Amino acid sequence: MNVEFPYRGMQSWVNPHGIRILRLHYSADEAKTKEWAARQKATMTNAADYEQEYEINFSAKLGTLVYQLDEAATLETSFAIPRSWTRYFALDPHPVVPHAGLWLAVDKWGDAWAYRELWPSKIYGQRGNIPEDDNRYSIKQYVETVCWLESRENPENEAQAEEIYKRVIDYAARAMGQGFFDDKPEYNFQKRFEELGNWTFEDCIKDTNAGIEAVNQLLKPRDVEQADGYFRPKSKLHIFQDRCPELIHELKTNRFQELTPLMAERADPTGKPMAKRNHLTDCLKYLAMAGLEYVSHRKVQSDWKPIMSGINY
């Protein structure tokens, strides 16, 4: 039940366990008006975040979509990624379902382009639950596939191998596979990927809320001038819709936890996303938190001339 306190902006709430919780609304501060609240709401990417944080509605996110995808502003038709753009790769290994990988490039204006994905599941890009007898591929097979996709043999690359600036991995891979296939217990999934692919990975930043916010910031449309001179809403993140169907499906279906009436009687809402088919969106979170930036490959030569022959630095 809700009980109004005699104090401005104070409320009391009794949860299903009989614990009384005090809630302090922003209106308790006379300086924080509705106009102030409207300004705070305008800065947030998700209206449910505002409802939960400022209107003290703890169930605001229940069942809502995690990501704010504007298809018109984000989805693009694929083209050949310029070699000057900075390329990133994220890997989300899994001991049961197929491993997931996502490639992303950053252009010189700082926009990010998701241009390729890999998730060899039977329901790739389709609706439905992951089947128990889903495709099983070894790490060796997966690495061989990734190496081919990044090689000059792949027609997408126009006879030039890709240069990956940074590779990011879910560090939980270091706890996978230990003791199952090898005599050395330290020989884990991550080590196998690195040795077979001759790769070096950086650990991802696994902060769920910060990762979701980072992705939604990339998805937030802003007015951008187009070639025809008109301004249209475009996201900072662009996704090749013909090459990343699974990422798009997950962005459109990942939701926060939704409690049934029976569940609500037994537990308070956690506000966490449901851990269901989110492998590519996890990769996107890892990349969004990896400090995406454009790194110029141009070599700058100094025009400084030494005062005499043989002197330099």
C-alpha positions as CSV (number, residue, x, y, z in Angstrom):
1,M,0.0,0.0,0.0
2,N,1.0,3.6,-0.5
3,V,0.9,6.0,2.5
4,E,1.4,9.8,2.0
5,F,3.6,11.3,4.6
6,P,3.0,14.8,5.9
7,Y,6.3,15.8,4.3
8,R,6.5,17.2,0.8
9,G,7.6,14.6,-1.7
10,M,7.8,11.7,0.8
11,Q,6.1,8.4,0.3
12,S,6.1,5.0,2.0
13,W,5.9,1.7,0.3
14,V,5.5,-1.8,1.8
15,N,7.0,-4.5,-0.4
16,P,5.7,-8.1,-0.6
17,H,7.9,-9.2,2.3
18,G,6.4,-6.6,4.6
19,I,9.5,-4.3,4.5
20,R,8.6,-0.6,4.6
21,I,10.6,1.5,2.0
22,L,10.7,5.3,2.1
23,R,10.7,7.0,-1.2
24,L,11.9,10.6,-1.7
25,H,10.5,12.3,-4.8
26,Y,12.3,15.2,-6.5
27,S,9.4,17.5,-5.6
28,A,10.6,17.3,-2.0
29,D,13.1,20.0,-3.1
30,E,11.2,23.2,-3.8
31,A,13.8,24.3,-6.4
32,K,13.1,21.2,-8.5
33,T,10.0,22.0,-10.5
34,K,8.2,20.1,-13.2
35,E,10.2,22.2,-15.7
36,W,13.4,21.0,-14.1
37,A,12.2,17.4,-14.4
38,A,11.3,17.9,-18.0
39,R,14.9,19.0,-18.7
40,Q,16.2,15.9,-17.0
41,K,13.9,13.7,-19.0
42,A,15.1,15.3,-22.3
43,T,18.6,14.2,-21.6
44,M,17.8,10.5,-21.1
45,T,17.7,8.0,-23.9
46,N,14.9,5.9,-22.4
47,A,11.7,7.3,-20.9
48,A,11.5,4.2,-18.6
49,D,14.9,5.3,-17.1
50,Y,13.3,8.7,-16.2
51,E,10.2,7.1,-14.7
52,Q,12.3,4.8,-12.5
53,E,14.9,7.3,-11.4
54,Y,12.9,10.5,-11.0
55,E,9.3,9.4,-10.6
56,I,10.4,6.6,-8.2
57,N,8.5,4.0,-10.2
58,F,10.5,0.9,-9.6
59,S,8.4,-1.2,-12.0
60,A,8.7,1.3,-14.9
61,K,11.1,-0.9,-16.9
62,L,9.3,-4.2,-16.4
63,G,8.8,-5.8,-19.8
64,T,10.1,-2.7,-21.7
65,L,12.6,-2.9,-24.5
66,V,16.2,-2.6,-23.4
67,Y,17.4,-0.8,-26.6
68,Q,15.9,2.2,-28.3
69,L,16.3,1.3,-31.9
70,D,15.1,3.8,-34.5
71,E,15.2,1.7,-37.7
72,A,15.0,4.6,-40.1
73,A,17.9,6.4,-38.3
74,T,20.1,3.3,-37.8
75,L,19.7,0.7,-40.5
76,E,21.8,1.0,-43.7
77,T,22.5,-0.9,-46.9
78,S,25.9,-2.4,-46.9
79,F,28.9,-1.1,-48.9
80,A,32.6,-1.7,-48.9
81,I,34.1,-0.4,-45.7
82,P,37.0,2.0,-46.5
83,R,40.4,0.7,-45.4
84,S,41.2,3.9,-43.6
85,W,38.4,3.3,-41.1
86,T,39.3,1.8,-37.7
87,R,38.0,-1.7,-37.2
88,Y,37.1,-3.5,-34.0
89,F,36.0,-7.1,-33.2
90,A,34.1,-8.4,-30.2
91,L,33.8,-12.1,-29.2
92,D,31.3,-13.6,-26.9
93,P,32.2,-17.3,-26.4
94,H,29.8,-19.8,-24.9
95,P,30.2,-23.4,-23.9
96,V,26.8,-24.5,-25.0
97,V,25.4,-22.2,-27.8
98,P,27.4,-21.0,-30.8
99,H,30.1,-18.4,-30.2
100,A,29.1,-14.9,-31.3
101,G,31.3,-12.3,-33.0
102,L,30.6,-8.7,-34.2
103,W,32.7,-6.5,-36.4
104,L,32.5,-2.7,-36.2
105,A,34.3,0.1,-37.9
106,V,34.6,3.8,-36.9
107,D,34.8,6.5,-39.6
108,K,36.8,9.7,-39.4
109,W,33.7,11.6,-38.1
110,G,33.4,9.2,-35.1
111,D,30.3,7.3,-36.3
112,A,30.3,3.5,-35.7
113,W,29.3,1.0,-38.4
114,A,28.3,-2.6,-37.5
115,Y,29.3,-4.3,-40.8
116,R,29.4,-8.0,-40.1
117,E,28.3,-10.6,-37.5
118,L,28.8,-14.3,-36.9
119,W,26.5,-16.5,-34.9
120,P,26.1,-19.9,-36.6
121,S,22.9,-20.9,-34.9
122,K,20.0,-22.9,-36.5
123,I,17.7,-19.9,-35.7
124,Y,20.2,-17.2,-36.9
125,G,18.2,-14.0,-37.6
126,Q,14.9,-15.8,-37.0
127,R,12.3,-15.7,-34.2
128,G,12.3,-18.5,-31.6
129,N,14.1,-20.1,-28.8
130,I,17.6,-21.5,-29.2
131,P,17.1,-25.3,-29.8
132,E,18.8,-27.7,-27.4
133,D,20.4,-29.5,-30.4
134,D,21.8,-26.2,-31.9
135,N,24.8,-26.2,-34.1
136,R,28.1,-27.1,-32.4
137,Y,31.3,-25.9,-33.9
138,S,34.8,-26.2,-32.4
139,I,36.9,-23.2,-31.6
140,K,39.2,-24.3,-34.5
141,Q,36.3,-24.2,-36.9
142,Y,35.2,-20.8,-35.6
143,V,38.7,-19.3,-35.8
144,E,39.2,-20.6,-39.4
145,T,35.9,-18.9,-40.3
146,V,36.8,-15.6,-38.8
147,C,40.2,-15.7,-40.4
148,W,38.7,-16.3,-43.8
149,L,36.1,-13.5,-43.3
150,E,39.0,-11.1,-42.5
151,S,41.2,-12.3,-45.3
152,R,41.7,-11.1,-48.9
153,E,40.0,-14.3,-50.1
154,N,36.7,-12.9,-48.8
155,P,35.1,-11.0,-51.8
156,E,33.8,-8.3,-49.4
157,N,37.4,-7.2,-48.7
158,E,38.3,-6.5,-52.3
159,A,41.5,-8.6,-52.3
160,Q,42.9,-6.9,-49.2
161,A,43.0,-8.4,-45.7
162,E,41.4,-6.5,-42.9
163,E,43.4,-4.8,-40.2
164,I,41.7,-5.2,-36.8
165,Y,42.7,-2.4,-34.5
166,K,41.3,-3.9,-31.3
167,R,39.7,-7.2,-30.3
168,V,37.5,-7.4,-27.2
169,I,36.4,-10.6,-25.4
170,D,34.1,-11.6,-22.6
171,Y,36.7,-12.6,-20.0
172,A,34.4,-15.3,-18.7
173,A,36.0,-17.4,-21.6
174,R,39.0,-17.9,-19.2
175,A,36.7,-20.0,-17.0
176,M,35.3,-22.1,-19.9
177,G,36.7,-25.4,-21.1
178,Q,39.1,-26.0,-18.2
179,G,39.8,-29.6,-17.7
180,F,37.5,-30.9,-20.4
181,F,39.7,-31.4,-23.4
182,D,43.3,-30.7,-22.2
183,D,45.7,-31.9,-19.6
184,K,46.6,-28.3,-18.7
185,P,43.8,-26.8,-16.6
186,E,44.9,-23.2,-17.6
187,Y,44.3,-24.0,-21.3
188,N,40.9,-22.3,-21.5
189,F,38.7,-21.0,-24.3
190,Q,40.3,-17.6,-24.5
191,K,43.8,-19.1,-24.8
192,R,42.7,-21.4,-27.6
193,F,41.2,-18.5,-29.5
194,E,44.3,-16.4,-29.1
195,E,46.7,-19.2,-30.1
196,L,44.7,-20.6,-33.0
197,G,43.9,-17.1,-34.4
198,N,47.2,-15.5,-33.4
199,W,45.1,-12.8,-31.8
200,T,45.4,-10.6,-28.7
201,F,42.2,-9.8,-26.8
202,E,41.4,-7.0,-24.3
203,D,39.0,-7.8,-21.5
204,C,35.5,-6.3,-22.0
205,I,34.0,-4.0,-19.4
206,K,31.0,-6.0,-18.0
207,D,28.8,-3.2,-16.6
208,T,25.3,-4.1,-17.7
209,N,23.7,-0.7,-17.0
210,A,26.6,1.4,-18.3
211,G,26.8,-0.8,-21.4
212,I,23.1,-0.4,-22.2
213,E,23.3,3.3,-21.7
214,A,26.4,3.5,-24.0
215,V,24.6,1.5,-26.7
216,N,21.4,3.7,-26.4
217,Q,23.6,6.8,-26.7
218,L,24.9,5.4,-30.0
219,L,21.4,4.7,-31.1
220,K,20.0,8.1,-30.2
221,P,19.1,10.0,-33.5
222,R,20.4,13.4,-34.1
223,D,19.8,15.7,-37.1
224,V,22.5,15.2,-39.7
225,E,22.9,17.0,-43.0
226,Q,22.6,14.6,-46.0
227,A,24.0,14.8,-49.5
228,D,20.8,16.4,-50.8
229,G,21.2,19.3,-48.3
230,Y,18.3,18.2,-46.0
231,F,18.7,17.3,-42.4
232,R,17.5,13.9,-41.3
233,P,17.7,12.0,-38.0
234,K,20.6,9.6,-38.0
235,S,22.2,7.6,-35.2
236,K,25.8,7.6,-34.3
237,L,25.6,3.8,-34.8
238,H,24.8,2.5,-38.3
239,I,24.0,-1.2,-38.8
240,F,24.2,-3.0,-42.2
241,Q,20.7,-4.6,-42.2
242,D,21.6,-7.1,-44.9
243,R,24.7,-8.4,-43.0
244,C,23.6,-8.1,-39.3
245,P,20.1,-9.6,-39.1
246,E,20.7,-11.3,-35.7
247,L,22.0,-8.1,-34.1
248,I,18.9,-6.2,-35.3
249,H,16.6,-9.0,-34.1
250,E,18.1,-8.9,-30.6
251,L,18.0,-5.1,-30.5
252,K,14.2,-5.3,-31.3
253,T,13.5,-8.1,-28.8
254,N,15.7,-7.8,-25.7
255,R,13.5,-6.8,-22.8
256,F,13.8,-6.1,-19.1
257,Q,12.5,-8.6,-16.6
258,E,8.7,-8.9,-16.5
259,L,7.2,-10.3,-13.3
260,T,4.0,-12.3,-13.3
261,P,1.6,-11.6,-10.4
262,L,2.8,-14.8,-8.7
263,M,6.4,-13.7,-9.1
264,A,5.7,-10.3,-7.8
265,E,4.3,-11.8,-4.5
266,R,7.6,-13.6,-3.9
267,A,10.2,-11.1,-5.1
268,D,10.8,-7.4,-5.8
269,P,11.6,-6.4,-9.4
270,T,15.3,-6.4,-10.2
271,G,15.2,-4.1,-13.2
272,K,17.7,-6.4,-15.0
273,P,17.4,-7.4,-18.7
274,M,16.3,-10.9,-19.3
275,A,19.3,-13.2,-20.1
276,K,17.7,-14.6,-23.3
277,R,19.3,-14.5,-26.7
278,N,21.5,-11.5,-26.3
279,H,24.8,-12.7,-27.6
280,L,25.2,-10.1,-30.4
281,T,23.9,-7.3,-28.2
282,D,26.4,-8.3,-25.6
283,C,29.1,-7.9,-28.2
284,L,27.7,-4.5,-29.1
285,K,27.9,-3.5,-25.4
286,Y,31.5,-4.6,-25.1
287,L,32.4,-2.5,-28.2
288,A,30.5,0.5,-27.0
289,M,32.4,0.4,-23.7
290,A,35.8,-0.2,-25.4
291,G,36.5,3.4,-26.2
292,L,35.5,3.5,-29.9
293,E,37.6,6.0,-31.8
294,Y,39.0,6.7,-35.2
295,V,42.7,6.1,-35.4
296,S,44.4,7.6,-38.4
297,H,46.9,5.4,-40.2
298,R,48.6,8.3,-41.9
299,K,52.3,8.7,-41.1
300,V,53.3,12.3,-40.2
301,Q,56.9,13.2,-41.2
302,S,58.6,16.1,-39.6
303,D,60.0,18.9,-41.7
304,W,62.6,19.8,-39.1
305,K,66.1,20.0,-40.4
306,P,69.2,19.3,-38.1
307,I,71.6,22.2,-37.7
308,M,74.4,20.1,-39.1
309,S,74.9,16.6,-40.6
310,G,74.7,13.6,-38.3
311,I,72.6,15.3,-35.6
312,N,69.0,14.2,-35.2
313,Y,66.4,13.1,-32.6
